[in-house]
Amino acid sequence: MNQTNKDRRRLIGLAGAGLAAGATGFRSLPAFAADEPLKLWAAGIAKVGGKDWSAMEEQAGISIAYNAKSARADEAMQKMVVGDGNKLYDAMTDNGGGMEDALASQNAIVELDVSRIPNWKNVLPTYLDGGAAANTIRYEGKVVAIPYISNADSLAYNHTVIGEDLNSWEALFDSQFKGRAAMQNDYGPTLTNTAIYLKSSGKQDIENPSDMTPAEVKGVCQFLIEHKKKGQFRTFWDGFQNGVDLLASEEVLVSSCWEPIQIVAGKKSAQDIRYGTMQEGHQTWNNVFMLTKGGMERGQEEAFYKLMNLYLDPWFGSRTLNGLGFTPQMTGVNEYIDANPKDFDDSAKATMNTRLANKQARIAVAGNSWQNVFPTHIRDYQDWWARVQSA
């Protein structure tokens, strides 16, 4: 069976699972002329430079109509493949690894011409042909996505209270943190990080934490259910602010989370909240932008390429690193920071250098596994995750 057929069958499986095909609250819109704003369906983390998109618009030289995107990959794929997403949106971000393959296989997104992006010359070498992340922006060898951020997610912990640095996922399951540990309420990162720990520690036989077999998914979820029933977890956090509040309030001392959650929680509280390097490995990921088939048909290619040029500009890379702690996807960031001291003082430069060094340390861990929001046995992931939630 070829990859296209496998992707189609898995999408049909998602529909059969009763997932919503699409209600996001937006009405269907008529086709627009190319001088209309570029309609983005994107995560808020794609924006830097202010509370709205005006700075991004000014830098890219386009107008943007922004719609906040669903946090769930399965719902987003349903929206674009069998729903009305292509009628509504010209460009979209993904929810993690594998989504670009699924969408491209169903002709929901289109092939890109990187020659129309002058800053493509800046893209990190890992994305070029033969690079370690080359396949994360390609489908059947063709570029279908542009990366704008990446990271290796880890464990945030309250160093002020704990009094030492943590370097193992074991902390999440350690009885000394009973009732004060948290994980994300999402089967993707939570099952992957748990599988990385169980595999590295030898507690379970798992071949690929990014794409587990049904038996492996069952074993990981039974492990989580056992600890949940013992009261190990304070909660499974939902959403950015919830993750921040749990750490900042000291309700939680250890939490698997995104790096911006750790950064904001540390600023909000008087606690020294750190982001560790886990010896077993991390879930590594990138987020990408894609041009929808509808966007191309509405003549929005030029606006799309202008925005992509900005995402590969050190102007964006330096600001996403400074503000949110995400990894820039282009070269030249350090040079840009040095050339713009009015935007980045010595304290900001030191913070960014520390973040980059910590990222490099996490990326270098041998047990890292790539994020996969479209695993082969996704129904098993969903079914067993429902059991974790209800335990």
N, C-alpha and C positions, 0 to 999 in steps of 0.2 A: 504494500500500500504506500503510495507516495505521500509526501508531507502535506500537500494541499488537501487530499482526501482525509488524512488523519485530522487536520485542523477543522475541516468541515464537520466531521463526525463528532468531534469534541464540542463544537459550538451547538450542534443539534442536541447533544447531551445536556448542555447548560440550559437550553430552552425547555427540555423535558423535565428538568429539576424544578421548574416552576418559578424561575427567576423573572423579575419584571423586565419586560422588553423595553421599558423605557420611560415611564412617566417622570419627567424632571421638572415639570411645571412651566415649560416654555411652549408657546403655541407655534405651529408650523408657520414658516415665513416664506414669502415669495422669493424667487431668484433676484439677486441684486446685480447691479452693474459693478464693474471693477473699481469704481471710485468710491464705493461704499466702504465703511470700516471693515477691517479684517475681523471676522467673528471667531473669537477664541473660545474653546472649551478646555479650560486649563486649571491646574492647581495654582493656588495663590502664591506658592513658593517660586513661581516663574517670574515674579515681579520684584524689581529692586528700584531704589531711587525715590521712594515716597509711598504714601498711603494709597494713592491711586496709580493709574497707568500712564499719567501724563509725562513723566520723565522718560519712560520707555518709548512712548509715542514720539517724543521730541528727538530722541537719539536715533530711532529707526526711520523717522520721516514718514510715518503712516498714522492712520487712525485705527484704534482698537475698540471693539465691542466685546467686553469680557463677560463670560459666563462661568461661574464656579463649577468645577467638575466633580462628579461622583468619586468618592474615595475607594470604591470597589471596582476591581478590574472586570469581574464578570458582568456587572451591570453596564459598565462602559462599553464592553464588546457587544452586548445585546443591543444597546442603543445604536451603535454604528452599523451593525450587520443586519439586524431584522427590524430595528426601530427607525426613527426619523432623524437620526444624528446627521446624516449627510445633507439633509435639507436645512438643518439649523446651523451647522458649524463649518467654517472654512479650514480651520487648523485645530489641532488638539494635542495635548500631552498624553503620555501613557501612564500606567499605574505600576510600571516595573517590567522586568525582563520577560520576553516572550510575547508580549502583546502586539508588537509590530509584525511578527510573523503571522499571527492569527488574523489581524486586520488586512494585511497585504494579500493573504491567501484568498480572502473573500472580496477583494477589489474595493474595500472600503477606504483605503488610502492609496496614493499613487507614487510611482517612482520619482525621485528627485534628481535635478540637474545641479550638481555641486559647483559647476563652472559659473553658475549665476550667483554664487556666494563668495565675494572677494576674500572674506576672512576664513574661508575653508583652509587656506594655507596655514592658519594658526592652530587648527584642530590637533589635539594630542595625538602623537604617533600611534597610540594603541588602537585608534579607530581606522587607521589606514589598512589597505589590503595586507593580510597576513598578520595584523596586530591582534593582541589578545582579546580586544573588545570589538573587533571588526564586525563580527556577526550580530552584534547587538543593535546595529543600525541598518542591517541588510536583510533582504529576503531573496533567496535564490541568486545571491551574488550582486543584487542591485540595491543601491542606497535608497531607503524609504524613510529614513528618520535622521534628525540632527540632534546630537546630545547637547544638553544645556547644564546639567548638574550630575554629580555622582557622589558616592560615599561608601563606607563600610560601617554598617550600623553596629552599635556596641551596647555596653552596659553603663548606665549612669548610676553613680553611688554617692552617698553623703559622707564625704571624707571627714567632715567636722565631727560627726557622731561616731562613725566607725573607727576612725583613728588610724587607718592604714589603707594602702592602695589595694585594689582588687584586680585580679588578672584571669579570672575563670568564671564561666557561666554557672559553676557550682553554687555561687552565692545565691542565685535565684531559688535554689532548692535546698539551701542550708537551713536547718532548724533554728539557728540563731537569729535568722531574719523572718521567722514564722509570723505571718500576718502583716509583714511590712515589705513584702516583695510584690512587684507588679510586672505584667507583661502586656503586650498590645492585644487588643480584642480583634485580631485579624489572623486567620489561619496561615497566611503566607509567611510573614516574618516570624511568627511565634513557633510554628511547627518547624520551620527551617533552622532557627537558632537552637531550639531544643534538640533537633536531630544532629546538628553539628556537635553539641555537647555530648550526647549519648554515643555517637560514633567515636569521637576522639577519646572519650573516657573508657571505651570498651564495654559500656553497659548494654548496648544493643548493636547488632550487626546491621549497618545501614550502608549501602553502596554509594548512593548519591543523595545527600540531604536536599538538593534542589529539585529532585524529581523522584520521589519515593514510590515504592511498590505499595499495593494495598496493605500487605502485611506489615510493612515498615510504618506506614501511616497509623495503623492500628496500635502498634507498639508505642509510638511516640505519644499518641493521644491517651492511651491507658496510663502512661507515666504521668502526664499532666493531670489526669482525672484523680489519680491516687494522691498526688500532692495537694490538689485543690480540696479534696474531701478532708484532708488533714488540717486545712486552714492555712496553708503556706502562703497563699496569695491574698493580699489586701483587696485587689481587684484586677480586672483586665481593662486597661484604660482605653477610652474612646476619644479620639480627637486630640489635637495639639494642646488646647488649653487644659483639658483634663490631665494630660500627661505632665504639664508644667505644674499645675496646682498640687498634685500628689507629692511631687518632689519638694516643692518650695515650702509646703506646709509641714513637712517631716512625717506625714502619714506613711510615706513610703521611703525606705532607705536605699533600696536597690531596684532598678527598673530597666528592662530592655526598652530602648526608645531611640528616636531620631536624635541626631546631634543638636539641632536647634532647640529641642525641648530642654536638654541639659543646659545649653547656653542661657536661655531665657529664665529657667528655674534658678540658676545661679545668680543672675542679676536681680531677680525678684526677691530672693531670700538673703539672709545674712550667712548662709551656709556655704561651705566650700564643696560644691557639687562637681564631681569630675566625670570624665568619660574615658573608660579604660580601654586597654588592648587585651583582648581575650586570647589566652594561649591556645584554645581549641579552634579558633577561627571565628569568622563573622559572616553575616549575609552582606555581600557586596552588590551594588546596583548602580544603575544610571537611570535618569529620566530623559525622555526624548520628545521632540516635536515632530508631528506628521502633518502633511497636507492632505486633506480629505478629497475624495473624488468629487464631491459637491463643490468644494472650494475651487478646484481646478476648473470645473465646468462653469463656475460663475466668474472666472477671470481674475482670481485673487492670487495667482502665482507670484506676480511682481511684489505685492505687499508681503506675502509669505517669505520670499527670499530676503527682503530687506530686514524683516524681523529676525530671521535666522542669522543674518550677518551680524546683528547686534549680539545674539547669544554666543557668538564665537569671537566677540570683541573683549579685550581685557577690561573695558569699562564695566561690562556686566560681570565678568569673572571676579574682579577684585571686590565688587560690592556684594556678590552672593557669598564669597568667602568671609568678608568682614561682618556682614549682617546676620547671616544664617548658618555659616560654618560649612557650607557645601563646597565640594571640590570644583574649581574652575575647569572647563573642558578645552582650554586653549593655552598655548604658550604665550609668553610675554607679560604675564601678570606682575611678576616682581619688578620688571622694568617700568611698567605702567605706574605701579605704586610709588616707586622712587621718583618718577617724573611728576607726580601730583601730590606733593607734601601737604597742600592745603586741604586735601580730601582725606588724608591718612596721616595722623600724627604718629609720634614714636611709639606710643602705647598701642595704637591700632596695628602698626607694623609688627610689633613684637607678638601680639596676640595671633595675628595671621600666620606668622612664621611658626609659632608653636602648634597651631592647628594643622598646618601642612606637614610638620614633622610627625605629629601623632597619626595623621592619615597614612603617611608612608609606612609607619610601623604596623598599622592594622592591615594594610594591603599586603605586607610582606609575610603575614602568617600563612603557613602552608594549608591550614584547614578551611580557608575561606570557600564559600559556596555562592554561586551567582543566584540572584533573586529570580524566581520563576513564578509568575502569576498565572501561568497556563500549564500546569503540570499534566502529564499524561493521564493520570488517574484522578482528575479533579473532583469527580463525584465522590470518591472515597474521602478526599480532603474535606469536602463540604459536609458529608454525612457524619464523619467522626468529629469534626469541629463542633457540630451541633450538639454532640454528646458531651463534649468538654464544657460548652456553654451551659448546658442544663444540669451538669453534675452538682 
